[in-house]
Amino acid sequence: MPQTISRRSFLANSAAGLGALAFRPFSAKWDDDLTGDLARVCVYSVSVYREPDDKSPIVCQRYRDELLNIYYEVTAENGPEWNPVWYRVWRGYVHSGRLQRVRIRHNPVLDTIPEGGQLAEVTMPFTQTLRYTRIRGWDPNSYRLYSESLHWIMGVDEGPDGEPWYRLKDELLKVEYHAPAVDLRPVMPDEYSPLSPDVPITKKKIVVSLYQQSVTAYEDGQEVMHTRISSGVPNRGNPTNGIPTATPVGKFRVTSKMPSKHMGDGYLTSNLNAYELPGVPWTTFFDKSGVAFHGTYWHNNFGVPMSHGCVNMRTEEAKWIFRWTTPVAEPNKWENRGYGTLVVVE
């Protein structure tokens, strides 16, 4: 079984950990030429076009979780209108909507974890988790975690390669699995600090425009934030839970905030095509059916409906909403409840 790392072992491992982990068989291996601007393919495949236009010839396909070097961005005349940004990559152009901008960054390893857990962000394009069981040992039937997703660290153990791995606890399933410790960055308490805390709750309001696919935040009637979003796609598929996939219209209040939320069908699986989204970051709920503002690591196609009902946002903007709204969130608290900020969806 995995061994808990002592402080002495941690100090010994941390000296050589960063160099050694680049070569271990359990971690994703990144090519030496993957430097500068990178993007990860978020869907089964994307087409590389000869020109930044989906009517131009297709040169080749790139597949899920492949990394692309971005040479530069192009704002295409032929759009699409809601997101006209294309990336110049090797052999041609790819539309930005199904790609995630990523980076490669290793992190110092914590030697102690708070009793209730430590929130951490994946800082690699992705990291593969393993689950330890007495019968199977290190079982690969577990999630792949993606850049910008947030997860709860419960401990530091010796991994299958002899290096420090964080023991993570899934918020929804309550199961534990492990990920290479250097692939996650602990979230510091000041990252939770509330924005505009002196503004009374009655003076803050968020307006979601489904027609414009936008979110606007107001303080005493003055706009303080505006951005494009992706709301729910009406009647998307056949949801097994019976909850409509269109974002509901009306007046609501923020009732719950969770910095990390597992969304999806609720299965532990290594199937990359399963509807499982562990570690959805900076989730701010405002409807009893589970509709929320949250960060998005599986697309970059804001300006058009894309979700199962929630309001998809860029992760940094979802973090802003999380910090700006009430109830105020406490650092390293899994859920914060209360009567919060007014949300109008129209």
N, C-alpha and C positions, 0 to 999 in steps of 0.2 A: 504494500500500500504506500501511498505517497508519504514522505517524511516531512514533518514540520521543520522549517529551517531555524536553527538557533542564530543568535546574534553573531557568534564567531563564524558560523558557516556563511551567513549573509555577507559579512565583511570580506571573507575569502573569495566568495563567488563574485561579488560586485567588482572586484579588481579586474577580473578577466572576462566578465559576463558579456559585455557588448561585442567584443571581438569574436568570441566563440559562438555566440548565438547566430551569427550571420551564416554559419555553416551547418547548423544542426538540421537533421532530417525532418523534424516536426514543425519547423517554421517555414513560412513562404519564403522562397528564394528570389531575390530581386536582382536583375541584371545590373552590372556595373555602369552601363550607359543610361540607366533610368535616373537622370538628374534633371533639375529644373522643373518645369511645369508638367504635371502628370494628370491623367484622367483614367478612371476605372470604368469599364463597361458594366452597366448595372442590370442589363437584361440578357436574354439568351444570345442575341447577336445584334450588331448594328452594321449598317452599310457604310463603306468608304466610297464617296463619290468623287468623280474627276473634278467637279466644280462644286462650290457651295450652293447647290441647288438639287433638290430631290428628283428633278426631271433629267439631270445629267447622267451619263453612264455610271454604273456601279463598277468599281475597280476590284473590290474584295470585301470580305466580311471579317469583323472582329468579334470575339465571343466573350461571354460573361467572365468578369474578373480579369480579363487581359488589361494590361496597363499600356496606355498610349502616351508617347511624348507629344506635347502640344508645342508647335513651333510658334504659332500666334493665333489670335482671334480674328474673325471676320464677321462683320454685320452685313448679312446678305440682303440684297435688294428684293429678292423673291421670298424672303421670310423663312419660316412662317411668321405672321404678324406678331403673335404673342411672344415669340422667342426667336428672333432672327440671328442668334449667335451660332456660328459654326467654328470648329477648330481645324486648323491646318495640321495634319498629321502625316506620317509617312505614307506616301502613295496618293494622297488626296485630302478630302475634307469629310468631317463627321459632324452631324448636328449635335449640339451640346445637350439636348433634352434628356438623353438616356445615359449620360456620363456623369460621374462624380469627380470633381477636382480633389486630388489626394496628395499626400506627401509621405515621405519615409522618415520616421523619427523614432529613435529609441529613447527610453527614459530611465532615470535612476530608479532603483528598486526600493520600496519601503521595507523596513525591517520589522515594524509593528503596525497592526491594524486596529482602529478603534473598535470597541466591543460591538457596536451596532452596524459596523460596516463602513467602508470608504468608497465614495463614488469615484469612478475613473473613466476616462475617455480613451477610446482606441485611437492611436495616432499613426498607425500603419494603414496601407490600402485595405488590408484585411488581415485577420489572424485566425487560425484554426484552433478551436477548443477541443479538448479531449476530456472524457469522463472516466474516472477510475472506479472500477467495480471489482469485487473480490473474485468473481467468476471469470471475467474477461480481461482483467487488468486495465490497461489504458485503452479505452474503447473510443474509436474515432466517430461513432454515431452521435455527433453533437454539432452544435451550431458553428458556422463561420461568422465571425463578428467583423463589422465593417467600420471604416473610418468615421469618426464623429459620433458613433453610438456610445452610450453610457451604460456602465455596469457596476454592480456592487461587489467590491472585494471583501471577502470574509476572512482570508488568511493567506499566508505565504508558505508554500510547500515545495519540496524538491520534485521537479518534473521528470518526465521519462528520459530526458537528456542530461540529468544531473544538475540542471540550472534552476533558478527560482521561477516558479510559476505561481500566479495568483489563483486562489480558490474563489471562484465567482458563484454567487447565488442568483438563480433566475427568479425575478420578482413575481412572475405569474405561476410557474410550476413548482417553485420552492425546491428545485433540484440544484445540485452543485456540480460544477465542472471547472476545468482549469484552462488557463491561457498563459502564454509566455509573459512574464512580468514586465519585461522591457517594452512590450507592445502597448502598454496602457499608461496613461498620465493621470495621476491623482488630481481630482478637482479641488481647488483650494476654497476655503470658506468665503473669501472676498468675492468669489465668482457668483455667490448667491445674493450678495448685498442688494437690498431693494433700490430701485430707481424712483426718483421723485417721491420719497417717503412722506414729505411734508404736505403733499397735495391730498386733500380730503377724498375719501372714497366716492363721495357724491360728485366730485369734479372730474373723475376719470371715466372715460368711455371708449369702447372699441366698436368700430363699425366694419362689418364684413359685407362687401358688395359682391354678390354672386355674378352679376352681370359683368362687372369690370374685373372680376377675379382679383380683388384687392383687399387689404386690411389697412385701416387708418385708425390711429390712436389719438385721442384728444385729451387735453388738460384744460378744464374750464373753457371749452369751446375752441381752443387753439390746437391746430394739428402739430403733433410732436413726432409722429412716425407714420410713414406710408410705404407700402410695398406690395408687390404682386404675390399671389398665393395660388394654390391649387385646391379647390373644394371637391366635394364628393361628386362622383359620376352617377347620375340617376339610374336606378335599376341595373347596377353593374353586376352582371352574372346572376346567381341565385344564392344569396347569402343563407347559410345554414342556420344562423341564429335568428333569422326573420327580421333583422333590423334594416330599415331602408338605407341605401347607400348614398342618397342625396343629402347634402348638408341641410339641416332643418332651418326654416325661416322663423324669425320672431325675436323676442327679447329674453335674454338669459342672464345669469350671474355665474361668474367663476365660482366653482364649488370645491374643486380639488386640484392640487398641483403635485405632480410626480416627476422628479428629474430623470427617472429611467422607467420606461414602461414596455413590457413585452406585449406587442399587438399581434394578432393573427389567430390561427386556429388552435393554438395551444398544444403543440406536439414537440417532443424532443427529437430532432432529426438532423441529418447531415445533407438532406435533399435540398439543393440550392433553389429548386423551383417551387418548394412548398411555401404556402402563405404564412410564413413565420418571420416576424420582425422584432427580434430581441433587442432591448436597449434603445428603444425610440427615445430621443433626447428631448428634455425640456417640455414636458407634456402639461398643458393647462386645460383642464376639463371645464366645460360650461353647459353641458346638457346631460340629463340623466341617462340617455342611451349610450353615453361614452364618447360623444363628439368632443374634440379638443383641438387646440392649436398645438403643433409639435414640429420639431426639426425633422428633416427628411434626408436620408442618406441613399435612397434608391432611385432618385431621379432629380433632374434639374430643369424641369419643363414647366416652370411657374408661369401662370397666365392663362391656363386652360384646366378644366376639371381633370383630376387624376386619381382621387382618393376613394376610399370606401365610406366616406362621410365626414371625416375630419378635415381640418384646415391645414394642409401641408405648407410648410414654410422653410426657407433657408435656415439652417441650424442656428446661426448667430442671431437671426431675427426672432426665432422662436425663444431663444434664451433671453432676449430683450423683453419679450412679452411676459415670460415667466418671472422675471425680476421686477417688472414694472407693475404688474397686476397684484391685487390682494386676493386671498390672504397671503401674508408674507411667508416665504419659505425659509425654514431653518436649515443650516448646513447639515448634510449627511442624514437628513430625515427622509424616509422613504416616501411618505405622503403627508401633505399639508392640507387640511380641510378648513372651510369657513365660508362665510357669506362675503363674496368678493365683488370684483369689478363688473360693471354692466357691459354686456356684449349684445350688440344689435346686428342681426343677420337679415339682409334685405335683398 
